[in-house]
Amino acid sequence: MINRIVVGARYGLKDWIIQRVTAVVMAVYTLFIGIVLVAVRPADFSVWIAVFSHGMVKFATFLFALSLFYHAWIGMRDLWMDYIKPVGLRLTLHVLTILALVGYTGWVIEILFWRL
């Protein structure tokens, strides 16, 4: 009989699926924004502002950013858990990573919904 010691970590299938889904979202956004930019061909800043002021582009860009940050969180969390053995240092790196990603999310919200 195998005696598995569970220490609070999840065993990966959910995170693996989330990373695949977020990767697909990012790939679809890349194609979408590429098509938009080829169609519009923004030559100056005012045209760029007009492109990203459209509600659909704002929504898609925000969804891309959330997918990117969640994808990055899972990757960085796994990297810290696999390679950083001192618990205090690992916890510090987890907290710093979370703070950075939450800060980036706030920055994206500010740029997309308050400045445009």
N, C-alpha and C positions, 0 to 999 in steps of 0.2 A: 504494500500500500504506500502511496506517495503522500507524505504529510506536507502540505503547502502552507507556509506561514504568510498570512496576509498582513501587510504593514500599512494599509491605507491606499496603496497605489492601485489604479485601475489596470487592467491587463490588456489594453490597447485597441480592441476592435473598434470601439466608438471613436477614439481619437484618429485611428487610421481612416475611417470613413469620413470624418470631418475634414481631415487634410485633403482627401481626394475631392470632396465636394467644393471646398474653398479653392482648390486648384482649378477646377472646372469653371467656377464663377470668375476667377481672375483671367482665365484663357478666353472666355466668352466676352468679357469686358474689353480685353485687348483687341479682339477682332472688331467689336462694336465701335470702340473709339477710333480705331484705325480707319474703318469705313467712313465714320462721320468726318474725320479730319481730311480724308482724301476727297470726299464730296464737297466739303466747305472750303478747303484750302485757305485757312486763316493766314493772312499776310501781315496783320498788325494786331496790336494788343486789344483793340476794341472788338475785333472779330473773335478773338479767343474768349473774351468776356461774354460775348453774345452766345457762343457755342456752349459754354459751361453755365450760362444762366438759364438754359432750358431745363424744365423740371425733370424730364426723363434722363438727361445727361447728369444732372445733380444726383438723382436717385441711384443711377448706375454707378457713378463715381463713389458715392457713399457706401454702397454695397460692396464694391471692389475694395475700398479701404478697410471695412470691417472684416471682409474675408482675408485680406492680407494680414491684418493684425492678429486675427484668431489663428491663422495658419502659422504665423511667426511665434505666437505664444506656445503652441503645441510643440513646435520644433525646438525652441529654446528651452522649454521646461524639460523635454526629454534629454536634451544635451546636458543641461545642468545636473539632472538626476543620474545620468550615465557616467559623467566624467568628474564631477565635483563631489568628493567623498565627505569632507568635513560638513556636518549638518548646519552649523551656523553660517558658514560661507555660502552654502547652497541656498539656504533660506534668504539670505541677504540678496543674492543674485536673482532669486525668484521675485522678491519684492521690488527690486530695481527694474526688472523686466516688466512687471505689471504696471508700475508707475509710468514707465516710458510709454508703453502701449496705450494706456488710458490717456496720457497726455497727448499723444499723437492723434487719438480719436477726437479729443476735444479740439485740437488744432484743425483737423479736417472739417468738423462741424462749423467752426468759426469761419473758415475760408469759404466753404460751400454755401452756408445758409445765412451768414451775417455780412460778408464782404461782397458777395456777388448779387 
